[in-house]
C-alpha cells in the first residue's frame, strides 16, 4: 500500500528561492524564443494542413510555457510568503485578484473531512465550478452530479481507490457549468490519515486544463488532417506512376527498327524526373513502327501533375498512336489532338511534336504544337529544325497545324525532347546544352550512347518539372 499523508506530519521544506528564480528566468527566455517562432507561424497559409499543424503546436507550447511560468511564480510567491520576504518582480498577483484566465484563477484546492463531513473549498475552486461561495461546497457524494454522465464512473472509481486503498488521485473529468458551459479539470489528491492510521480526510488540487486540452485537440486534429492528406498524396502518386509506366513504351535501352533494305533507325529514350519525385507530370515519349513500314516518333508534355495529367496524357498518346497506325499525317494528327482536348471533361494545355520517318525515302514528315523543335545532328554539328506553324494544344479552336519535311542521311542523329531539361525558367537552356553535345553524339556508336551523354550532362539538374528525351539515329 502506498504511503499516506498523516494529519500530524511535518510540513515539507520549501525549495531554495534562488533555484526557483533561476527556473523562472529560463522559462521567460524560452517563452520569448517561442513568441518569435509563433510570430513566424502567424502569417502562414491557412489552407496548408502542414502549416496549420505547426501553428497549433506553437500555440500548445506557448500555453504550456505560460502554465509552467505561472506554476513557478506561485511556488516562488509561496516561498516569499513563508519566509516573510517580498516577491521578486514588478507584478505580484494574489489568488483573490487573479486575472481571468490566469493560472491562479484556474487552480483551486479542496478538502473533504470524513469525520465531521466538513468541506473546504478555496475561492479559486468556486470560480472554476462557476459556483457562488454562498451556495456552499459540494460534498464527495454531490460532486459527480456536475460531471458529464460518461465521466462520473471515473471520478467515483478514483475517489473510492483513494479512500479505501490509499491510492493517489490523478485523473481528468469534465464538468458542466451553471451557464451551460463545460470545463475539463485535472484532479490530484491523496488521503490524510489520523494518528491511528484511519482515513480522516481527503485533499485535492483541481486545475482547469480546458484551454490546454483545446490546444492539444487542435494539434491532434491538424495532425490527423495532415496525415490523411499525405496518405492521399502517396496513393495518388502511386497511381500516377503506375499509369505512366503502363502507358509509356515498355522497351528500355535501344530500340532498333530495321529499314528492310533501306535506312533503319536506332532509338533510345529516357525519362528525367523532377527535383521533387512527388511531381509526376504529363510528359510522354514514344516510337512505334507503323504498318506501312514508316516509324512514328513523338514527345509531348501536358500541364499539371498527378493523376489528371497522367490520365490526360494516356488519352492523347492512345489517340495519337491510333491515328498514326491509320495513316494520318503529323499535321492532321495535331489538329485532331487539339479537338480531343477541347472535347475532354478536363480541358488542359499541352505541347507536342509528331514525326513520321520513311526509311524508303529517308524523309521525315513532322509537325509541332507549341513545342521545342527537334534537333538534327550531322557531321558533328547540331541545329534545330525550322518549325512549322502550330499553337499549343487546347489553346484555340479550329486551328490548322502545318507539316514540314526534311531529308535525313545515314549517321544523322535526331533528338526530340520536352521542355525543362536543364531546370530553371530559361527554356532555351535545354536545347543549347543539347547542341553542345554534338561532338559526343558524333563519336557515339548507338542511340543509347547519345542518351547516356544527355543523362550525364543533364541528369543531375534541379528540374522544376519532369522531362524526357528521345534519340533516333539513322542507320546505314
C-alpha positions in Angstrom: 0.0 0.0 0.0 1.4 3.4 -0.8 2.5 5.7 1.9 -0.3 8.0 3.1 -0.3 11.6 4.3 -0.8 11.9 8.0 -2.7 14.7 9.7 0.2 15.5 12.0 3.1 15.0 9.6 5.7 17.8 9.5 5.4 20.3 6.6 7.9 19.7 3.8 10.8 22.1 3.5 10.4 24.6 0.7 12.9 24.7 -2.2 15.5 27.4 -2.3 14.3 30.7 -3.7 17.3 31.2 -5.9 16.7 27.9 -7.6 13.1 28.8 -8.4 14.1 32.3 -9.7 16.6 30.7 -12.0 13.9 28.4 -13.4 11.6 31.3 -13.9 14.2 33.2 -15.8 14.9 30.2 -18.0 11.2 29.8 -18.7 10.9 33.5 -19.6 13.8 33.2 -22.0 12.2 30.2 -23.6 8.8 31.9 -23.8 10.4 34.8 -25.6 12.0 32.5 -28.1 8.7 30.7 -28.6 7.0 34.1 -29.2 9.4 34.7 -32.1 8.5 31.3 -33.6 4.8 31.9 -33.1 5.0 35.2 -34.9 6.6 33.4 -37.9 3.7 30.9 -38.0 1.0 33.6 -37.7 1.4 34.5 -41.4 1.2 31.0 -42.8 -1.3 29.7 -45.3 -4.5 28.5 -43.6 -5.1 26.2 -46.5 -1.9 24.2 -45.8 -2.5 21.4 -43.3 1.2 21.1 -42.6 1.4 24.8 -41.6 -1.8 24.7 -39.6 -0.4 21.8 -37.6 2.8 23.7 -37.0 0.9 26.7 -35.8 -1.2 24.6 -33.5 1.9 23.1 -32.0 3.3 26.5 -31.4 0.1 27.6 -29.6 0.2 24.5 -27.4 3.8 25.1 -26.5 3.0 28.7 -25.6 0.2 27.6 -23.3 2.3 25.0 -21.6 5.2 27.5 -21.1 2.7 30.1 -19.7 1.4 27.4 -17.2 4.9 26.5 -16.3 5.9 30.1 -15.6 2.8 30.7 -13.5 3.3 27.5 -11.6 6.8 28.6 -10.7 5.6 32.1 -9.9 3.1 30.7 -7.5 5.8 28.5 -5.9 8.1 31.4 -5.6 5.4 33.6 -4.0 4.6 30.8 -1.6 8.3 30.7 -0.6 8.3 34.5 -0.2 5.2 34.4 2.0 6.7 31.6 4.1 9.9 33.5 4.6 8.4 36.9 5.1 10.2 38.3 2.1 8.7 40.4 -0.7 8.1 38.7 -4.0 10.6 39.4 -6.7 9.2 41.1 -9.8 7.2 44.1 -10.7 3.8 42.4 -10.5 2.5 40.2 -7.7 -0.9 38.6 -8.1 -2.8 37.0 -5.3 -5.5 34.4 -5.8 -8.3 36.8 -4.9 -7.0 39.3 -7.5 -6.0 36.8 -10.2 -6.9 38.0 -13.6 -9.4 35.9 -15.6 -7.7 33.1 -17.5 -4.5 33.2 -15.4 -3.2 30.1 -13.8 -4.1 31.3 -10.3 -7.8 31.5 -11.3 -7.6 28.1 -12.9 -6.1 26.1 -9.9 -8.1 25.5 -6.7 -7.9 23.2 -3.7 -10.4 21.3 -1.6 -10.5 19.1 1.5 -13.3 16.8 2.5 -13.3 15.8 6.2 -14.7 12.4 6.6 -15.1 12.6 10.3 -17.0 15.9 10.5 -18.5 16.0 6.9 -17.0 19.4 6.6 -16.0 20.5 3.1 -13.5 23.3 2.5 -13.0 24.8 -1.0 -10.7 27.6 -2.0 -12.1 30.8 -3.6 -10.5 29.7 -6.9 -12.3 26.4 -6.9 -15.6 28.1 -6.6 -14.6 30.2 -9.7 -13.6 27.1 -11.6 -17.0 25.4 -10.9 -18.9 28.7 -11.6 -20.4 28.3 -8.2 -21.2 31.1 -5.7 -19.5 30.7 -2.3 -22.8 31.2 -0.7 -24.1 28.1 -2.3 -21.6 26.1 -0.4 -19.0 23.5 -1.5 -20.0 20.1 -3.0 -19.5 17.0 -0.9 -17.9 13.9 -2.4 -21.4 12.5 -2.9 -22.6 15.6 -4.6 -19.5 16.2 -6.8 -20.4 13.6 -9.5 -23.7 15.4 -10.2 -21.9 18.3 -12.0 -19.9 15.9 -14.2 -20.7 14.7 -17.7 -22.5 11.3 -17.3 -19.8 9.4 -19.1 -17.1 10.8 -16.7 -19.0 10.1 -13.4 -17.8 6.4 -13.1 -14.2 7.6 -13.5 -14.5 10.1 -10.6 -16.3 7.5 -8.4 -13.5 5.0 -9.0 -10.7 7.4 -8.3 -12.3 8.6 -5.0 -13.1 5.0 -3.9 -9.5 3.9 -4.7 -8.2 6.9 -2.7 -10.3 6.4 0.4 -10.3 2.6 0.5 -6.9 1.6 -0.9 -4.9 4.8 -0.2 -4.1 5.4 -3.9 -3.3 8.9 -5.0 -5.9 10.6 -7.3 -4.6 11.6 -10.7 -7.2 12.0 -13.4 -9.3 14.2 -15.6 -13.0 14.7 -16.0 -15.4 17.3 -17.5 -17.9 19.4 -15.6 -21.0 21.3 -16.7 -21.2 24.9 -15.5 -24.4 26.6 -14.4 -24.4 28.7 -17.6 -24.2 25.6 -19.8 -20.5 25.7 -20.5 -18.1 22.9 -20.0 -14.7 22.7 -18.5 -12.0 20.0 -18.3 -10.4 19.6 -14.8 -7.3 17.7 -13.8 -7.6 16.4 -10.2 -4.7 15.3 -8.0 -5.2 14.3 -4.4 -4.3 11.9 -1.5 -6.0 10.7 1.7 -5.0 12.2 5.0 -4.7 9.7 7.9 -5.0 10.3 11.6 -2.7 9.1 14.3 -4.4 5.7 14.3 -3.9 5.2 10.5 -7.5 5.8 9.7 -8.6 8.0 6.8 -9.5 11.3 8.3 -10.0 13.4 5.2 -9.1 13.7 1.5 -7.4 16.8 -0.1 -7.2 17.6 -3.7 -5.9 20.2 -6.1 -8.1 20.8 -9.2 -6.8 22.5 -12.3 -8.8 23.9 -15.2 -7.0 22.5 -18.2 -9.7 23.3 -20.7 -7.5 25.7 -22.8 -4.6 23.3 -22.8 -6.8 20.4 -23.9 -8.4 22.6 -26.7 -4.9 23.4 -27.9 -4.0 19.7 -27.8 -7.2 18.9 -29.7 -6.3 21.4 -32.4 -2.8 19.8 -32.7 -4.3 16.4 -32.9 -6.9 17.4 -35.5 -4.5 19.2 -37.7 -2.0 16.3 -37.4 -4.7 13.9 -38.5 -5.7 16.1 -41.4 -2.0 16.3 -42.5 -1.7 12.5 -42.2 -4.7 11.9 -44.3 -3.5 14.4 -46.9 -0.1 12.7 -47.0 -1.7 9.3 -47.4 -3.9 10.6 -50.2 -0.9 12.2 -51.9 1.1 8.9 -51.6 -1.8 7.0 -53.1 -2.3 9.4 -55.9 1.4 9.4 -56.6 1.5 5.6 -56.7 -1.5 5.5 -59.1 0.1 8.2 -61.3 3.4 6.3 -61.5 1.6 3.0 -62.4 -0.5 4.8 -65.0 2.6 6.4 -66.5 4.5 3.1 -66.6 1.5 1.4 -68.2 1.3 4.0 -71.0 4.9 4.8 -71.9 6.7 2.4 -74.1 7.8 -0.8 -72.4 11.2 -1.0 -74.1 14.3 0.1 -72.3 17.7 0.8 -73.8 17.9 0.9 -77.6 15.0 0.0 -79.9 16.4 -1.0 -83.3 13.8 -0.6 -86.1 15.2 -2.2 -89.3 14.6 -0.5 -92.6 14.1 -3.7 -94.6 16.7 -2.9 -97.2 16.6 0.9 -96.5 17.9 3.1 -93.7 16.7 1.8 -90.3 16.5 3.6 -87.0 18.3 3.0 -83.7 16.1 4.6 -81.0 16.6 5.2 -77.3 14.8 7.4 -74.8 15.0 8.4 -71.1 12.6 9.9 -68.6 14.1 12.5 -66.3 12.0 13.1 -63.1 11.6 16.5 -61.5 13.6 17.6 -58.5 10.6 16.6 -56.4 9.9 12.9 -57.0 6.3 13.6 -55.9 5.6 15.5 -59.1 4.6 13.1 -61.8 3.7 15.2 -64.9 2.1 14.6 -68.3 5.4 14.1 -70.3 5.5 11.3 -72.9 7.7 9.8 -75.5 7.1 7.1 -78.0 8.5 5.3 -81.0 6.2 3.0 -82.9 6.8 1.0 -86.2 3.7 1.6 -88.4 2.0 -1.0 -90.7 3.3 0.8 -93.9 6.9 0.5 -92.8 7.3 4.0 -91.6 8.1 4.9 -87.9 6.3 7.2 -85.5 8.4 9.4 -83.2 6.8 11.7 -80.7 7.3 13.5 -77.4 4.9 15.8 -75.6 4.0 17.5 -72.4 0.7 18.3 -70.7 0.2 20.9 -68.0 -0.4 19.8 -64.4 0.7 16.9 -62.3 -0.6 13.7 -60.7 -3.5 11.6 -61.9 -5.2 14.3 -64.0 -2.1 14.9 -66.0 -1.1 11.3 -66.5 -4.7 10.2 -67.4 -4.9 13.0 -70.0 -1.5 12.0 -71.3 -2.7 8.4 -71.6 -5.7 9.6 -73.6 -3.7 11.7 -76.0 -1.0 9.2 -76.5 -3.5 6.5 -77.2 -5.3 8.7 -79.8 -2.0 9.7 -81.4 -0.9 6.0 -81.8 -4.3 5.1 -83.3 -4.3 7.9 -85.8 -0.6 7.2 -86.8 -1.4 3.5 -87.4 -4.4 4.6 -89.5 -2.0 6.6 -91.7 -3.0 10.1 -90.6 -0.1 12.5 -91.2 1.6 14.5 -88.4 -0.1 17.8 -89.2 -3.7 16.4 -89.2 -2.8 14.4 -86.1 -2.0 17.6 -84.2 -5.3 19.1 -85.3 -7.3 16.1 -84.1 -5.4 16.1 -80.7 -6.4 19.7 -80.3 -10.0 18.9 -80.9 -9.8 16.0 -78.5 -8.5 18.2 -75.7 -11.3 20.7 -76.4 -13.9 18.0 -76.0 -12.4 16.4 -72.9 -14.1 16.7 -69.5 -10.9 18.2 -68.1 -9.5 20.8 -70.6 -5.8 21.2 -70.4 -2.9 22.8 -72.3 -0.2 20.8 -73.9 2.7 20.8 -76.4 3.8 18.0 -78.7 5.9 17.1 -81.7 4.9 14.3 -84.0 7.4 12.9 -86.6 7.0 10.1 -89.2 10.1 8.7 -90.8 10.0 6.9 -94.1 13.0 4.6 -94.4 12.5 4.1 -98.2 13.0 7.8 -99.0 14.9 8.9 -95.9 12.4 11.7 -95.3 10.9 12.9 -92.0 7.5 14.5 -92.0 6.8 16.4 -88.8 4.5 18.9 -87.1 4.6 20.6 -83.7 2.1 22.2 -81.3 3.9 24.9 -79.3 6.8 22.5 -78.7 10.6 22.8 -79.0 11.8 21.8 -82.5 13.7 18.5 -83.0 17.5 18.9 -83.1 19.3 17.5 -86.0 23.0 16.5 -85.6 25.1 15.9 -88.7 28.8 15.7 -89.1 29.4 16.8 -85.5 27.2 19.9 -85.8 23.7 20.3 -84.4 20.9 22.7 -85.3 17.1 22.9 -84.5 14.8 22.2 -87.4 12.8 25.2 -88.7 9.4 24.9 -87.1 6.2 24.8 -89.0 3.3 26.8 -87.5 1.5 25.2 -84.6 0.0 26.6 -81.4 -0.3 24.8 -78.1 -2.8 22.0 -77.9 -6.0 23.3 -76.2 -5.2 26.9 -76.8 -7.5 27.7 -79.7 -10.3 26.1 -81.7 -10.3 25.2 -85.4 -6.5 25.5 -85.7 -4.6 24.1 -88.7 -1.2 22.7 -88.0 1.4 22.9 -90.7 3.5 19.9 -91.7 7.1 20.1 -92.8 9.6 17.7 -94.3 13.3 17.1 -94.0 15.7 14.6 -95.5 17.8 12.5 -93.2 21.0 10.8 -94.0 22.7 7.7 -92.6 24.6 8.7 -89.4 22.2 11.6 -88.6 21.1 11.9 -85.0 17.6 13.3 -84.3 16.8 14.5 -80.8 13.3 15.1 -79.6 12.8 16.5 -76.1 10.3 18.1 -73.8 10.9 21.5 -72.0 12.7 22.0 -68.7 15.5 19.6 -69.4 18.1 21.9 -67.8 15.9 23.1 -65.0 15.1 26.7 -64.2 12.9 29.1 -66.1 15.1 29.5 -69.2 13.5 27.2 -71.7 16.4 27.8 -74.2 18.9 26.3 -71.8 18.0 22.7 -72.5 18.3 22.9 -76.4 21.5 24.9 -76.1 23.1 22.3 -73.8 21.9 19.5 -76.1 23.5 21.3 -79.1 26.7 21.5 -77.1 26.8 17.7 -77.0 27.3 17.5 -80.8 30.9 16.2 -80.6 29.8 13.4 -78.2 26.9 12.4 -80.5 29.4 12.3 -83.4 31.5 9.8 -81.5 28.5 7.7 -80.3 28.0 4.4 -81.9 24.4 3.9 -80.8 21.4 6.0 -79.8 21.8 4.6 -76.3 25.3 6.2 -76.1 23.7 9.5 -77.0 21.1 9.2 -74.3 23.9 8.3 -71.8 25.7 11.6 -72.7 22.4 13.5 -72.2 21.8 12.0 -68.8 25.4 12.5 -67.7 25.2 16.2 -68.7 21.6 17.0 -67.6 20.5 14.1 -65.3 21.6 15.9 -62.1 19.9 19.3 -62.9 17.4 20.5 -60.4 14.3 20.5 -62.6 11.1 22.1 -61.5 9.2 19.7 -63.8 9.8 16.2 -65.3 11.2 15.9 -68.8 12.1 13.3 -71.4 14.4 12.9 -74.3 14.2 10.6 -77.4 17.1 10.0 -79.7 16.8 8.4 -83.2 20.0 7.5 -85.1 19.7 6.8 -88.8 21.4 3.5 -89.6 23.0 2.8 -93.0 
